[in-house]
Amino acid sequence: MNILTQPLVLGVGFLVIGIGMGYIIRQLITQQRRGSLELEIKKLHLNAKAQAQEVILKSKEKASEIIEEAKHEAKDKELEFQRTSERLSRREEHLDKKTEEFEHEKKTLNENVEKLKKFENKLREKEKEQLTELEKVSRLSAEDAKKELVERVEKEIESDLAERIRKLEIQGEERFERKAKDILASVIQRLATSTAAEVTTTTVSIPSDDIKGKIIGKEGRNIRSLERAAGVEIIVDETPGSIMISSFDPVRRQIAKNALEELIIDGRIHPARIEEVVEKTKGTIEKTMKDAAEAASYEVGVFDLEPRLLQLLGRLHFRTSYGQNVLQHSVEMAHISGMLASELGGNVAVSKKGALLHDIGKAVDHEVQGTHVEIGRRILQKFGEDEAIIKAMQSHHEEYPYETLESVIVQTADAISASRPGARRDTLENYLKRLEDLEGIANSFEGVQKSYAIQAGRELRVFVTPDQITDAAAKKLARSIAENIERELRYPGEIKVVVIRENRAIEYAK
């Protein structure tokens, strides 16, 4: 072995020895660790056993407690069951005793019933014997005796009964009358309306008295043209700032007023312009009447009126009855009828609508034959109104019987509205009727175009168609009209009949 290999061998030897020593040391360390793990496992196993033993002991104690509680509960239930059984046994015994007592009482009652029946039979036999004896003594049968007794009692108490019935009737009438008065007083107090009656004149305000000259025109041409076109009488006096329009027809007064106001604003006042404005105003007056009808229906809460029916209702805005505006009268009646219906348990809607439309016939009574009630019925039927509405309005003048409560309510409301102080003026109504009759007589003649009663009925102006009436015929017509007035009407003083025949030649430059 040479010097070079010797260190190498020694290094390998040391390496082998180091590896062997390392393996041995590792084995020793591993054995030590395994021993410590086994000890820990043993400790854990012992601890687990101890805990398990403790849990088992606790479980046994808990089970013992539960068993004891169950035993106590079972004993309590057993005792309760025993007590319940004892109570049921006592109740059963008590019921048996009651049953025995009931059976005994039933037997006793049956025996008593049998005794009573026997006693009743004996009584009947005795009554028959007594009746037979009485009939022999009185020589009357039982029926005859009963009848005679009843007649005698009736005679004795007849006067007393009659007196009592009369007192009850009087008390009932007084009570009902007092109740009716209370209801009517309450309704009247709840209603507040104007009591001013319609008049036959209308005042038109003017900006200055200088305008009066324009209105009169040269030699009175303008004022005559306005009177002829509108059918009214224009009164221009010394009253400052105003001109008076007089006519019994409120529609004519309104047309003349609107036309005059427009002419004053426009400033052009001459016969041709006057006729143009009057014709224009006649067209717009229909809208005024419709607006008045819509306002009236809105005020009383009637919103389902057919448009054409609403147009007819608007005509009542310029119609009066004994000086009372008919549309205002109808609105007032609708309010009264609604309050009466609510007090008496009637149909409020039917009562209000029947009252609002009760005088609808007056809108066309000058054009259609018949009373305004009958005309109104036909109008409402034509426009398909409910039969309940027609029945409510048709009896307000007692031309038809009262068929419903609402018809009585409407008639009562009509009487209240018409009879309150200041509502109507009989003399004014008679005066207006006389003026209408004057115009009616004139219009009945052939060839008459239109006629106007003016100056409080002291003058009748009649406009004729020049193609049908000559100048000579005009004089004869005036005499005929005057004779008819003398024969058919009664009036104070005298009436001047003026027949006006005017020729107009009209051509158009094209």
C-alpha positions as CSV (number, residue, x, y, z in Angstrom):
1,M,0.0,0.0,0.0
2,N,1.6,3.2,-1.0
3,I,1.4,6.6,0.7
4,L,-1.3,8.0,-1.7
5,T,-3.9,5.3,-1.1
6,Q,-3.5,5.2,2.6
7,P,-5.3,8.5,3.4
8,L,-8.0,7.6,1.0
9,V,-8.7,4.3,2.8
10,L,-8.6,6.1,6.1
11,G,-11.2,8.6,4.8
12,V,-13.5,5.9,3.5
13,G,-13.2,4.1,6.8
14,F,-14.0,7.2,8.8
15,L,-16.9,7.8,6.4
16,V,-18.3,4.3,7.0
17,I,-17.8,4.7,10.7
18,G,-19.6,8.1,10.6
19,I,-22.5,6.6,8.7
20,G,-22.8,3.8,11.1
21,M,-22.7,6.0,14.1
22,G,-25.3,8.3,12.5
23,Y,-27.6,5.4,11.8
24,I,-27.2,4.1,15.4
25,I,-27.9,7.6,16.8
26,R,-31.0,8.0,14.6
27,Q,-32.3,4.7,15.8
28,L,-31.8,5.7,19.4
29,I,-33.6,9.0,18.7
30,T,-36.5,7.2,17.0
31,Q,-36.9,4.8,19.8
32,Q,-37.0,7.7,22.3
33,R,-39.7,9.5,20.3
34,R,-41.8,6.3,19.9
35,G,-41.6,5.8,23.6
36,S,-42.9,9.3,24.3
37,L,-45.7,8.9,21.7
38,E,-46.9,5.7,23.3
39,L,-46.9,7.4,26.7
40,E,-49.0,10.2,25.3
41,I,-51.4,7.8,23.7
42,K,-51.7,5.8,26.9
43,K,-52.4,9.1,28.8
44,L,-55.1,10.1,26.3
45,H,-56.6,6.6,26.4
46,L,-56.7,6.8,30.2
47,N,-58.2,10.3,30.2
48,A,-60.8,9.1,27.7
49,K,-61.7,6.2,29.9
50,A,-62.0,8.5,32.9
51,Q,-64.3,10.9,31.0
52,A,-66.4,8.1,29.7
53,Q,-66.7,6.6,33.1
54,E,-67.8,10.1,34.4
55,V,-70.4,10.5,31.6
56,I,-71.8,7.0,32.3
57,L,-72.1,7.9,36.0
58,K,-73.8,11.1,35.2
59,S,-76.1,9.4,32.7
60,K,-77.0,6.8,35.3
61,E,-77.8,9.5,37.8
62,K,-79.9,11.4,35.3
63,A,-81.7,8.2,34.3
64,S,-82.4,7.5,37.9
65,E,-83.9,10.9,38.4
66,I,-86.1,10.6,35.3
67,I,-87.3,7.2,36.4
68,E,-88.1,8.6,39.8
69,E,-90.0,11.5,38.3
70,A,-91.9,9.1,36.0
71,K,-92.8,7.0,38.9
72,H,-94.1,10.0,40.8
73,E,-96.1,11.2,37.7
74,A,-97.5,7.7,37.3
75,K,-98.6,7.6,40.9
76,D,-100.2,11.1,40.6
77,K,-102.0,10.0,37.4
78,E,-103.2,6.8,39.2
79,L,-104.4,8.9,42.1
80,E,-106.2,11.3,39.8
81,F,-107.8,8.4,37.9
82,Q,-109.0,6.9,41.1
83,R,-110.5,10.3,42.2
84,T,-112.2,10.7,38.8
85,S,-113.5,7.1,39.0
86,E,-114.9,7.9,42.4
87,R,-116.6,11.1,41.2
88,L,-118.1,9.3,38.2
89,S,-119.4,6.6,40.6
90,R,-121.0,9.2,42.8
91,R,-122.6,10.9,39.8
92,E,-123.9,7.7,38.5
93,E,-125.4,6.9,41.9
94,H,-126.9,10.4,42.0
95,L,-128.4,10.0,38.5
96,D,-129.9,6.7,39.5
97,K,-131.5,8.4,42.4
98,K,-132.8,11.2,40.2
99,T,-134.1,8.8,37.7
100,E,-136.0,6.9,40.4
101,E,-137.4,10.2,41.7
102,F,-138.4,11.3,38.2
103,E,-140.2,8.0,37.5
104,H,-142.0,8.3,40.8
105,E,-143.0,11.9,40.0
106,K,-144.1,10.9,36.5
107,K,-146.2,8.1,38.0
108,T,-147.7,10.6,40.5
109,L,-148.5,13.2,37.7
110,N,-150.1,10.6,35.6
111,E,-152.3,9.6,38.5
112,N,-153.2,13.3,39.1
113,V,-154.0,13.8,35.4
114,E,-156.3,10.8,35.4
115,K,-158.0,12.3,38.5
116,L,-158.3,15.7,36.9
117,K,-159.8,14.2,33.7
118,K,-162.4,12.4,35.8
119,F,-163.1,15.6,37.7
120,E,-163.3,17.6,34.4
121,N,-165.8,15.1,33.0
122,K,-167.9,15.4,36.1
123,L,-167.8,19.3,35.8
124,R,-168.9,19.1,32.2
125,E,-171.7,16.9,33.1
126,K,-172.7,19.3,35.9
127,E,-172.5,22.3,33.5
128,K,-174.7,20.5,31.0
129,E,-177.2,19.7,33.7
130,Q,-177.1,23.4,34.9
131,L,-177.5,24.7,31.3
132,T,-180.4,22.4,30.8
133,E,-182.0,23.7,34.0
134,L,-181.3,27.3,33.0
135,E,-182.7,26.9,29.5
136,K,-185.9,25.4,31.1
137,V,-186.1,28.3,33.5
138,S,-185.3,31.1,31.0
139,R,-186.9,29.5,28.0
140,L,-183.7,30.5,26.0
141,S,-181.1,28.3,24.4
142,A,-177.4,28.9,25.2
143,E,-176.7,30.5,21.8
144,D,-179.7,32.9,22.2
145,A,-178.7,33.9,25.7
146,K,-175.1,34.5,24.6
147,K,-176.3,36.6,21.7
148,E,-178.6,38.7,23.9
149,L,-175.8,39.2,26.4
150,V,-173.3,40.3,23.7
151,E,-175.8,42.7,22.3
152,R,-176.5,44.2,25.7
153,V,-172.8,44.7,26.4
154,E,-172.2,46.2,23.0
155,K,-174.9,48.8,23.5
156,E,-173.5,49.7,26.9
157,I,-169.9,50.2,25.7
158,E,-170.7,51.4,22.1
159,S,-170.8,55.1,23.1
160,D,-167.7,54.8,25.2
161,L,-165.8,53.1,22.4
162,A,-166.9,55.7,19.9
163,E,-165.7,58.5,22.2
164,R,-162.4,56.8,22.8
165,I,-161.9,56.2,19.1
166,R,-162.7,59.9,18.3
167,K,-160.2,61.1,21.0
168,L,-157.5,58.8,19.5
169,E,-158.2,60.1,16.0
170,I,-158.0,63.7,17.2
171,Q,-154.8,63.0,19.1
172,G,-153.3,61.2,16.1
173,E,-154.3,64.0,13.7
174,E,-152.8,66.6,16.0
175,R,-149.6,64.6,16.4
176,F,-149.2,64.1,12.6
177,E,-150.1,67.7,11.9
178,R,-147.6,68.9,14.5
179,K,-144.9,66.6,13.0
180,A,-145.7,67.8,9.4
181,K,-145.5,71.5,10.6
182,D,-142.1,70.8,12.2
183,I,-140.8,69.2,9.0
184,L,-142.1,72.1,6.8
185,A,-140.8,74.7,9.2
186,S,-137.4,73.0,9.2
187,V,-137.2,72.9,5.4
188,I,-138.3,76.5,5.0
189,Q,-135.8,77.7,7.5
190,R,-133.0,75.8,5.7
191,L,-133.9,77.5,2.4
192,A,-132.8,81.1,1.8
193,T,-133.7,82.6,-1.6
194,S,-134.5,86.0,-3.0
195,T,-138.1,87.1,-2.6
196,A,-138.0,89.8,-5.2
197,A,-140.6,89.4,-7.9
198,E,-139.9,90.0,-11.6
199,V,-140.9,93.4,-12.9
200,T,-141.7,94.6,-16.4
201,T,-139.0,97.1,-16.9
202,T,-135.2,96.9,-17.4
203,T,-132.7,99.7,-16.8
204,V,-129.7,100.2,-19.1
205,S,-126.8,102.3,-17.8
206,I,-125.3,104.8,-20.2
207,P,-121.9,106.5,-19.9
208,S,-123.3,110.0,-20.4
209,D,-126.5,111.7,-21.2
210,D,-125.1,112.8,-24.5
211,I,-125.7,109.3,-25.9
212,K,-129.5,109.7,-25.4
213,G,-129.6,111.9,-28.5
214,K,-127.9,109.3,-30.6
215,I,-130.3,106.7,-29.3
216,I,-133.3,108.8,-30.2
217,G,-131.9,109.8,-33.6
218,K,-133.1,112.3,-36.1
219,E,-136.9,112.8,-35.7
220,G,-136.9,109.7,-33.4
221,R,-135.9,107.3,-36.2
222,N,-133.4,105.3,-34.2
223,I,-135.6,104.8,-31.2
224,R,-138.5,103.8,-33.4
225,S,-136.4,101.3,-35.2
226,L,-135.2,99.7,-32.0
227,E,-138.7,99.5,-30.6
228,R,-140.0,97.9,-33.8
229,A,-137.1,95.4,-34.1
230,A,-137.1,94.3,-30.5
231,G,-140.9,94.8,-29.7
232,V,-140.3,96.9,-26.6
233,E,-140.9,100.4,-25.5
234,I,-137.8,102.6,-24.9
235,I,-138.3,105.3,-22.3
236,V,-135.8,108.1,-22.4
237,D,-136.5,110.6,-19.7
238,E,-134.6,113.0,-17.5
239,T,-133.3,110.3,-15.3
240,P,-129.5,110.7,-15.4
241,G,-127.2,107.8,-16.6
242,S,-130.0,105.4,-17.5
243,I,-132.6,104.4,-20.1
244,M,-135.6,102.3,-19.3
245,I,-136.8,99.4,-21.5
246,S,-140.4,98.4,-20.9
247,S,-142.1,95.2,-22.0
248,F,-144.1,92.4,-20.4
249,D,-142.0,89.8,-22.2
250,P,-138.7,89.3,-20.4
251,V,-137.0,87.8,-23.5
252,R,-137.7,90.9,-25.5
253,R,-136.4,93.1,-22.7
254,Q,-133.2,91.1,-22.5
255,I,-132.7,91.2,-26.3
256,A,-133.3,95.0,-26.3
257,K,-130.9,95.5,-23.4
258,N,-128.1,93.5,-24.9
259,A,-128.6,95.1,-28.3
260,L,-128.6,98.6,-26.8
261,E,-125.5,98.0,-24.7
262,E,-123.7,96.7,-27.8
263,L,-124.8,99.8,-29.9
264,I,-123.6,102.1,-27.1
265,I,-120.2,100.4,-27.0
266,D,-120.0,100.4,-30.9
267,G,-121.1,104.0,-31.3
268,R,-122.7,103.4,-34.7
269,I,-126.4,103.9,-34.0
270,H,-128.7,104.0,-37.1
271,P,-131.7,102.0,-38.2
272,A,-129.7,99.5,-40.4
273,R,-127.2,98.9,-37.6
274,I,-129.9,98.6,-35.0
275,E,-131.8,95.9,-37.0
276,E,-128.5,94.0,-37.5
277,V,-127.5,94.0,-33.8
278,V,-131.0,93.0,-32.7
279,E,-131.0,90.0,-35.0
280,K,-127.5,89.1,-33.8
281,T,-128.7,89.4,-30.2
282,K,-131.7,87.1,-30.8
283,G,-129.2,84.4,-31.8
284,T,-127.0,84.8,-28.7
285,I,-129.9,84.8,-26.3
286,E,-130.3,81.1,-26.8
287,K,-126.8,80.6,-25.4
288,T,-127.7,82.8,-22.4
289,M,-130.8,80.6,-21.7
290,K,-128.7,77.4,-22.0
291,D,-126.1,78.8,-19.6
292,A,-128.8,79.7,-17.1
293,A,-130.2,76.1,-17.4
294,E,-126.8,74.6,-16.8
295,A,-126.2,76.8,-13.8
296,A,-129.6,75.8,-12.4
297,S,-129.1,72.1,-12.8
298,Y,-125.6,72.3,-11.3
299,E,-126.9,74.2,-8.3
300,V,-129.5,71.5,-7.5
301,G,-127.2,68.6,-8.4
302,V,-129.0,67.3,-11.4
303,F,-126.3,66.4,-14.0
304,D,-128.0,63.9,-16.4
305,L,-130.3,66.2,-18.4
306,E,-130.4,65.6,-22.2
307,P,-129.0,68.7,-24.1
308,R,-132.3,69.4,-25.8
309,L,-134.2,69.2,-22.6
310,L,-131.6,71.5,-21.0
311,Q,-132.3,74.0,-23.8
312,L,-136.0,73.9,-23.1
313,L,-135.3,74.4,-19.4
314,G,-133.3,77.5,-20.2
315,R,-136.3,79.1,-21.8
316,L,-137.9,79.3,-18.3
317,H,-135.1,81.8,-17.4
318,F,-137.1,84.5,-19.1
319,R,-140.6,83.1,-18.2
320,T,-142.5,84.4,-15.2
321,S,-145.6,83.1,-13.3
322,Y,-147.4,85.7,-11.2
323,G,-144.2,87.8,-11.3
324,Q,-142.1,84.9,-10.1
325,N,-139.2,83.7,-12.3
326,V,-140.1,80.2,-13.3
327,L,-136.5,78.9,-13.5
328,Q,-135.7,80.3,-10.1
329,H,-139.0,78.9,-8.8
330,S,-138.0,75.5,-10.1
331,V,-134.6,75.6,-8.5
332,E,-136.1,76.7,-5.2
333,M,-138.6,73.8,-5.5
334,A,-135.7,71.3,-6.2
335,H,-134.0,72.4,-3.0
336,I,-137.2,72.1,-1.0
337,S,-138.1,68.7,-2.5
338,G,-134.6,67.3,-1.7
339,M,-134.9,68.4,1.9
340,L,-138.4,67.0,2.3
341,A,-137.4,63.7,0.7
342,S,-134.5,63.3,3.1
343,E,-136.9,64.1,6.0
344,L,-139.6,61.7,4.8
345,G,-137.5,58.9,3.5
346,G,-138.3,59.5,-0.2
347,N,-135.9,59.3,-3.2
348,V,-134.0,62.6,-3.1
349,A,-132.7,62.4,-6.7
350,V,-136.2,61.7,-8.1
351,S,-137.7,64.5,-6.0
352,K,-135.1,67.1,-7.1
353,K,-135.3,66.2,-10.8
354,G,-139.2,66.1,-10.8
355,A,-139.3,69.5,-9.1
356,L,-136.7,71.0,-11.5
357,L,-138.7,69.8,-14.5
358,H,-142.2,70.3,-13.2
359,D,-142.9,73.4,-15.3
360,I,-140.9,72.4,-18.4
361,G,-144.2,72.5,-20.4
362,K,-144.3,76.3,-19.9
363,A,-141.3,76.6,-22.2
364,V,-143.5,75.8,-25.2
365,D,-147.1,76.2,-23.9
366,H,-147.6,79.2,-26.3
367,E,-146.7,77.0,-29.2
368,V,-148.4,73.7,-28.3
369,Q,-152.0,73.1,-27.3
370,G,-152.8,71.7,-23.8
371,T,-151.9,72.5,-20.2
372,H,-148.3,72.9,-19.3
373,V,-148.5,69.8,-17.2
374,E,-149.7,67.6,-20.1
375,I,-147.1,69.3,-22.4
376,G,-144.4,68.7,-19.8
377,R,-145.4,64.9,-19.6
378,R,-145.1,64.5,-23.4
379,I,-141.8,66.3,-23.5
380,L,-140.3,64.1,-20.7
381,Q,-141.6,60.9,-22.4
382,K,-140.2,62.1,-25.7
383,F,-136.7,62.5,-24.2
384,G,-136.9,59.1,-22.4
385,E,-137.0,60.3,-18.9
386,D,-137.7,57.8,-16.1
387,E,-141.3,57.1,-15.3
388,A,-140.7,57.9,-11.7
389,I,-139.7,61.5,-12.7
390,I,-142.8,61.9,-14.8
391,K,-145.0,60.6,-11.9
392,A,-143.3,63.0,-9.5
393,M,-144.0,66.1,-11.7
394,Q,-147.4,65.4,-13.1
395,S,-149.4,65.9,-9.9
396,H,-148.2,69.3,-8.8
397,H,-151.6,70.9,-10.0
398,E,-153.6,67.8,-9.0
399,E,-154.4,67.0,-12.6
400,Y,-153.2,63.5,-12.0
401,P,-153.5,61.4,-8.8
402,Y,-150.6,61.1,-6.4
403,E,-149.0,57.8,-7.3
404,T,-145.7,58.0,-5.4
405,L,-144.4,59.8,-2.3
406,E,-142.2,61.9,-4.6
407,S,-145.3,63.3,-6.3
408,V,-146.7,64.5,-3.0
409,I,-143.3,66.0,-2.1
410,V,-143.1,68.0,-5.4
411,Q,-146.7,69.3,-5.0
412,T,-145.9,70.3,-1.4
413,A,-142.6,72.1,-2.5
414,D,-144.6,73.9,-5.2
415,A,-147.1,75.2,-2.6
416,I,-144.3,76.3,-0.3
417,S,-142.3,78.1,-3.0
418,A,-145.4,79.8,-4.4
419,S,-147.0,80.8,-1.1
420,R,-144.1,82.4,0.7
421,P,-144.3,86.2,1.2
422,G,-143.2,88.2,-1.8
423,A,-143.0,85.3,-4.2
424,R,-145.8,86.1,-6.5
425,R,-148.0,89.0,-7.5
426,D,-151.5,88.2,-8.7
427,T,-152.2,91.6,-10.2
428,L,-149.0,91.5,-12.2
429,E,-149.8,88.1,-13.6
430,N,-153.2,89.3,-14.7
431,Y,-151.6,92.3,-16.4
432,L,-149.1,90.1,-18.2
433,K,-151.9,87.7,-19.3
434,R,-153.9,90.6,-20.7
435,L,-150.9,91.8,-22.8
436,E,-150.3,88.3,-24.1
437,D,-154.0,88.0,-25.1
438,L,-153.7,91.4,-26.9
439,E,-150.8,90.1,-29.0
440,G,-152.6,86.7,-29.5
441,I,-155.7,88.4,-31.0
442,A,-153.5,90.4,-33.4
443,N,-151.4,87.4,-34.4
444,S,-154.6,85.4,-35.2
445,F,-155.3,87.5,-38.3
446,E,-153.9,86.4,-41.6
447,G,-151.1,88.6,-43.0
448,V,-149.8,89.7,-39.6
449,Q,-146.1,89.4,-39.4
450,K,-145.6,90.3,-35.7
451,S,-147.3,92.4,-33.0
452,Y,-146.2,94.1,-29.9
453,A,-148.2,95.4,-26.9
454,I,-146.5,98.5,-25.5
455,Q,-147.2,101.4,-23.1
456,A,-148.6,99.1,-20.5
457,G,-151.1,97.6,-22.9
458,R,-152.6,100.9,-24.0
459,E,-151.1,100.6,-27.5
460,L,-150.9,97.6,-29.9
461,R,-148.5,97.8,-32.8
462,V,-149.2,95.3,-35.6
463,F,-146.6,94.8,-38.4
464,V,-148.1,93.2,-41.5
465,T,-146.7,91.6,-44.7
466,P,-147.0,94.2,-47.4
467,D,-147.4,91.6,-50.1
468,Q,-150.6,90.3,-48.5
469,I,-152.1,93.4,-46.9
470,T,-152.8,96.6,-48.9
471,D,-153.1,100.1,-47.4
472,A,-156.9,99.8,-47.5
473,A,-156.8,96.3,-46.0
474,A,-154.5,97.7,-43.3
475,K,-157.2,100.1,-42.1
476,K,-159.8,97.3,-42.2
477,L,-157.5,95.0,-40.3
478,A,-157.0,97.7,-37.6
479,R,-160.8,98.0,-37.2
480,S,-161.2,94.2,-37.0
481,I,-158.5,93.8,-34.4
482,A,-160.1,96.6,-32.3
483,E,-163.5,94.9,-32.5
484,N,-162.1,91.5,-31.4
485,I,-160.3,93.2,-28.5
486,E,-163.6,94.9,-27.4
487,R,-165.5,91.6,-27.7
488,E,-163.0,89.2,-26.0
489,L,-161.1,91.3,-23.4
490,R,-161.9,93.4,-20.4
491,Y,-159.6,96.3,-19.8
492,P,-159.5,99.8,-18.3
493,G,-159.5,102.9,-20.6
494,E,-158.9,102.4,-24.3
495,I,-156.4,100.6,-26.5
496,K,-154.8,102.1,-29.6
497,V,-154.3,99.7,-32.5
498,V,-151.6,100.8,-34.9
499,V,-151.2,98.7,-38.1
500,I,-147.8,99.3,-39.8
501,R,-147.3,98.4,-43.5
502,E,-143.8,99.0,-44.7
503,N,-142.5,98.3,-48.2
504,R,-138.8,97.5,-48.6
505,A,-137.1,97.1,-52.0
506,I,-133.8,95.1,-51.6
507,E,-131.3,94.4,-54.3
508,Y,-127.7,93.3,-54.2
509,A,-124.9,94.7,-56.4
510,K,-122.6,91.9,-57.6
